[in-house]
Amino acid sequence: MPKKTDNNREHIDMALHHLQQLKQPNESYRDIFVRVMGRQPKDQSEINTFTNRFKRGNPGSDFIGRVAEAYPEIRDMTIGEFLGIKKA
């Protein structure tokens, strides 16, 4: 696989936008961690890493899959909708 040289974050940012919309105003990132990971965090560092991935990282399919399991409201979205790809 060629080395990634493109820094275009358009699709990443749209995915993060959809993830961030799942967070309720009264919900902490610790709450989301427990819901998505199915366990309590080991320490504050683990919550910080999770929060960064949820808010500004580049979420991989493993992470998006866990979130979709925990938040059924995004399960019916197509990949195109999730990534903000317009239909041709």
C-alpha positions in Angstrom: 0.0 0.0 0.0 1.4 3.4 -0.9 2.3 5.8 1.9 -0.5 8.2 2.8 0.4 11.7 1.7 -3.1 13.2 1.4 -4.0 15.3 4.4 -7.6 15.9 3.3 -9.8 15.5 6.4 -13.2 16.2 4.7 -14.5 12.6 5.2 -12.8 12.3 8.6 -14.4 15.5 9.8 -17.8 14.5 8.7 -17.5 11.1 10.5 -16.4 12.9 13.6 -19.4 15.3 13.2 -21.8 12.4 13.3 -20.0 10.8 16.3 -20.1 14.1 18.2 -23.9 14.5 17.5 -24.4 11.3 19.5 -23.2 12.9 22.7 -26.1 14.1 24.8 -25.7 17.4 26.7 -25.7 15.7 30.1 -23.5 12.8 29.0 -19.8 12.8 29.9 -17.1 11.2 27.8 -16.7 8.7 30.7 -20.3 7.7 30.2 -19.7 7.3 26.4 -16.6 5.3 27.1 -18.5 2.9 29.3 -21.4 2.6 26.7 -19.0 2.0 23.8 -16.3 -0.1 25.4 -18.6 -2.0 27.8 -16.3 -1.4 30.8 -15.0 1.2 33.2 -11.9 3.1 32.0 -8.6 2.0 33.8 -7.6 5.6 34.4 -8.0 9.2 33.3 -5.4 8.7 30.6 -7.7 6.1 28.9 -10.6 8.5 29.0 -8.4 11.3 27.5 -7.3 9.0 24.7 -10.9 7.9 24.0 -12.1 11.5 24.1 -9.4 12.7 21.6 -10.3 9.8 19.2 -14.0 10.6 19.5 -13.6 14.4 19.0 -10.6 15.0 16.7 -8.9 11.8 15.7 -9.2 9.6 12.7 -11.6 6.9 13.8 -10.9 3.5 12.3 -13.6 1.0 11.4 -13.0 -0.9 14.7 -13.9 2.3 16.6 -16.9 3.2 14.4 -18.2 -0.4 14.7 -18.1 -0.2 18.5 -19.9 3.1 18.4 -22.5 1.8 16.0 -23.1 -1.2 18.4 -23.6 1.2 21.3 -25.7 3.9 19.4 -28.3 2.2 17.1 -29.3 5.6 15.7 -26.3 5.5 13.3 -26.7 1.9 12.1 -29.1 2.8 9.3 -26.8 5.4 7.8 -25.0 4.5 4.6 -21.3 4.8 4.5 -21.7 7.7 2.1 -24.0 9.5 4.5 -21.7 8.9 7.4 -18.7 10.3 5.4 -20.6 13.1 3.8 -20.3 11.8 0.2 -22.8 13.3 -2.1 -24.7 11.0 -4.5 -23.7 11.4 -8.1 
